[in-house]
Amino acid sequence: MSAAAVQSATAQQNDLALNLRGSDSPPGSPKPVEEASARPTWPDTKYPPLEPHDFRDVGARADPSLKNLLGAGTKRTDLTPHIGTELEGVQLSQLTDAQKDELALLTAQRGVVFFRDQDITVHQQLDLGRHYGRLHIHPTSGHPEGLPEVHVVHTKDIEYRKEGQPRQSQRDTWHSDVTYELQPPGLTTLKINKLPPVGGDTLWASGYALYDTLSPQLQKLFEGLEAEHSGFEQAEGSRRQGREPRRAPVKHIHPIVRVHPVTGWKSIFVNPGFTRSIVGVSKAESNALLKLLFDHIAESQDLQVRFKWSKNSVAVWDNRITIHNAIFDYLPALRHGARVTPQAERPYFDANGKSRAEDLKLAG
């Protein structure tokens, strides 16, 4: 068998193992393998520290009218005033480069965009991710064999809640992905292919709206502050499960208010998952200010969107300007899918940045 044939056969096997082909497989196609075969693996591979890299947001070159993307769909539904849009009639596997760019712009504006009944395979999902940036390899999570850039969602009760350990409060599980990196993720995709009978929704909160609904005095205060984000706790949690991290843990300092490079809008950029302390203030002040922000994230239901997944749904969100929370109300049932996570720019604050609310009001 030729090398190309071997590569093609391996790709097909991986697609089947992840059960991500969708429901339109041709007659006679092999049926998906048993769920046990789709479990993530934790190889002993070690990776060097991530190096800084140039990043250019493709949303900056998108047609502002979004005519290529929206014109291909049958319906656009904005799910809340601040965050969340669902597009119907669009297959992510078929997007042109112009449509991919417009998806980046729409996601930068709306925070998260949802698609149902998607036929995109895991390899197509990886190709889509590469359009948006360098793909992140997670230092601790499992991945399909041979596909380290895929973060597998595979959550069951026995794995999530170890004997003798209390279950973590959902209030504390709000996070943006791997914000401890020097260049945290931007546009991120998650396809869910297996669902519990009920439950397993995901919440997203708008970082733009979180900033906009603070008082002007607090906005000014937080614009001058930075916070430390740490991956050490996640690495230690992996070690407790007997899995040595594949890359040494890191900490980085980021602004509490960052500006999106395409929209120019200001967004709160902290999360309970990885933000540990505020730089340049006392521990007591840091704890009090972070609690204020974490409470703001958890309690501002008017700034959130809740998505009820269906099989082969895909969420596309911008980690730079959203915080999300997967609801573990379905255990011990199984929730299974694949996430692809391109990195973006190093977070920055720009004094010329704008409030989303004020900018849209002026534009209207």
N, C-alpha and C positions, 0 to 999 in steps of 0.2 A: 504494500500500500504506500502511495506517495506521501510526502510530508504534508502536502495540501489536503489530501484525503483524510489523513489522521487528524489534522487540525479541525476539519469540517465535522468529522464524526464526534470529536471531543466536544465541540460547541453544541452539537445536537443533544448529546448526552447531558451536558450541563443544563441546557434549556429544559429538558424533561425532568431532571432532578429537582429543578426549582419550580416545576409546574407553572411556568410563566408564559406559556404559548397562547393562553386565552382559549376561547371555545370554538375557534374556527379552523381547527386542524383538519387537513384533508382526510377523506375516508381511507381507512386502512392504516392511518398513522399509529405508531406505538402509543399506548396509553401511558399517562404519567406513572412514574414509579411510586412505590409506597412512601408515605410521609417520612418514615425513618430515614430514607435515603436522601431526603432534602435537608437534613439537619446540618447546621454549620459545623465546620472543622476548625481546629486550633493548631495549625502546624507550628513547628519549632523555629520557623524562619525568623531571623532578626533583621531589622531595618535600621539604617543610619538615621541621624537626626534630619528633619526636613530642612531643606535649604530655601532661603527666600527666592522668589521668582516673580517675574513681571506678570502683571494681570491687566487685561483690558476688558471691560464689561461690554459684551456684544449688544446689550440693550441700548447703548449710546448711539448705535448706528441704525436702530430700528425705525421704521416709519411710524411717526407719532399717532397716525390714525388707526394703526393696527389692522389695516384693511386686508392684508394677506391672511392673517390668522383668523380674524373675526369673520371674514368673507367665506372662509372654508367651513365654518361651523353653522349649525342650524339654530342655536339659541345660546345667549349669554344671560346668566342670572347672577347678579350681585347678591350674596347671601346676607350681608349686613352692610350698614353704611360705611364702616371703617375697614373691614377686612373680609376676604373670601369671595371668590368668584367661581362659578361652575360653567364650563363650556361643554356643549353637546355637539355631536356631529363631527368631532375632530379626532383623528387617530394620531397619537404621538409618533408612531412608527413611520408615518408618511410625511412628516413635516419637511418643508424646504428650509434652506438656511435662512431665508427672509422670515419665514414663520417662526423659526426657532429664536431669532433675534427679537421678534415682536412678543413672543412668550416671555422672554427675559424682561422686557419693558413692562408688560402687563403684570407680571409677578412683582416687580419692583414697586408698582403702583398699588396693587391690591394685597400684597403680602403672601397669599397662597391661592393657587388655582387648581380646581379639581376636574378630573376627567373620569368617566365611567366606561365600562365595557371595552377596555383597552387590550389590543392584541400584541403590544410591544413585548419582545423577548428580552431576556436579561442582557444579551449582547447588544441589541439595539438600544437598550437603556444606557449601557456603558458608552456607546457612541454618542448618544444624545448628551450625556454628561460631559464628554470631552469637548463638545462644542462650547461649553460654558466655563471651562477652566481645567486646571490640573486635578486629576482625581485623587482624593484622599484615601489612604490606606489606614484603617483604624488600628490603633496600637493594641487594643485588647479584645475587640469583639470577634466572633466567628465569621467565617466566610465560606462560600462554596469552594470545593477543591479546585485549585487552579485559577480562581477569580478573586484575588485579594482585595480588589477595589470595590467589591460588593459587600455591603453590611447586611447580614441576614437577620431579619426579625423572626424569631422562633421562640415564643414565650409560653411556657407551661408552668403550672403551680410548683412542681417539684424543682424546677430550675430557678424560679424567681424568688421563692420564699424558702430559704433553707431552715432546717429544723433548729429551733432555739433562737431564731432571729425574728424580731418583730417586723411586721410589714411596714414599709415606709409610707408616710402619709402622702396622698396625692398632691397635697398643697406644696410639698417639697420637691416634686418631680418635674416642675416646670423647668425647661432648659432650652438653650440653643445648642446645636451640635458642636462639640469639641472646641468651644471658644477659648480653650487654653492654648491653642496653636497660635503662632505668630500671624498667620494668615488663615483665619477661620473660614468656614464654608460660605458660599453664596447660594446660587440656585441649586436646589436639592430635589431629587425625585424619590418617591416611595411607591412601589406597587404592592398591593396586598392581594394574595391569591387564595388564602385560606382564612376563614373567619370563624369565630365562635358562633353558636346559635343566636346569642344575643349579647350586646355589649361590645367593648373594644373600640369605642369612638376615640377620636383625637381632637383636642382643643388647640387652637392657635390664638395668640394675642398679638395685637399690632403694637410694635415698638414706636411707630409714628404717633399713634393715638395716646399711648402711655405718656409720651413727652408732651403732647399738646394739652392734655388734661391736668398737668401739674400747674400750680400757680406760677406766674412770671418770676417770683422770687426764687422758687425752687428750681425752675428751669435754669436761671442764671447760676445758681449754686452748683448744680450738677454739671453744667457745661465746663466748669473749671476743674473738675475732679476726674481722677483715673482710678481704676480698680484692677486688682490682681485676679487672674483666672488660672486655675490650677488643674492639672490632670493627675496629680499624685494620688489623690483619694481614689480615683477610678482605677489606677494601676494597682493600688493596694487591694482593692476589692477583687480584682482579677487574681491576684496572688492567693487570696484567701480561698478562692475556688480551685486552686491548684494550677492556674494558668499564668505563666510568666509573660509579662507584656513583651510584645515584639519590637517595641521601640521605647527608649528611655522616656519617662514622663517629663513634662516641661511645665513651666509657669510663664505667663506673659502678662504684661500690663497694657490695658486698653482703656480708651476714654469711656466714661459712663454715658455720654451722649456722642453718638457718631453720626456722620452725614453720608447718605447714600450717594455714590458717585454719579448716578444717572438722574435720579429725581431731584437731588439737592436737598432732600428733606431730612430733618433731624429725627433721630430715633434713640430711645433708651436702649442701652446695650449692657445689661446685666442679667443674670439668671441664677436661681438657687442651686442649679446643678453644678456650676463650675466657678462662680464668682465668690471669692473668699474674703476679700477685705478691700477697703478704700485706702489709697495711698495718701500719706501726708496728714492723716488725722489720727486721733487716739483710737484705741480698740473700742472703747465705749461709743464714741461718735460713729465709727465705722459700722458697728453692729446696728445702731439705731437707724442710720441712714439706709443701710441695705435692707433692714426690716421694712422700712417705709416703702421702698421700691418693690420688694418681694410681695408685700401685702397688696400693693397697687396692681401688680401682675395678676395675682390670684383672685382678687375681689372685684375686678373691673369687668363684670360680665358683659357690659355694653361695648367693650373693646375687643371681644373675643368672637370666634366662630367655632362651632362644634360640627364636625363632619362624621356622618354615619357611613361607614365603609360598606361597599358591596364587592363581591368577587370581581377581581381585575380592575378595580378602581386605582387611579394614580393621583397622588397629591404632588404638586410642584410648588415649593415654597422658597422664599428668600430668607436664609438663616441670619442675614445681617440685620433684618428689620422685623423679625418675628421671634416669639418664644412659643414653644409648644409643649403639650402634655398628653401622653398616651394613657388612656384610662384603663387601669387593670381591674375591671369589674367583672371579668369573665372567667377567671381562674376556677378550676383547673383545665378549662378548654384551651385550644391551641389557636394562636394567631400567627400567620406566617407570610413573609413577603421579603422584598429586596429593596435596599436603599443604595443610591449612588450619590456621592457627595463631592462635587467639585469645590476646590478652594477659590477664594476671592482675594481682594486686596487686604493689606493690613489696616485695621480700623483706624480712622482718623476723625478729628473734629475740625470743622471749617466754620469760622465765625460768620462767613457769608451764607451759611446754610439757612434753610427756610423751614418754617412750620408748615406741615402738610395742610392743616386746617386753614391757615391764613392764605397759603398759596392757592388752594382750590377755590376759596371764597373770592379771591381777587380775579382768578381766571374765569370764574362763573359770572 
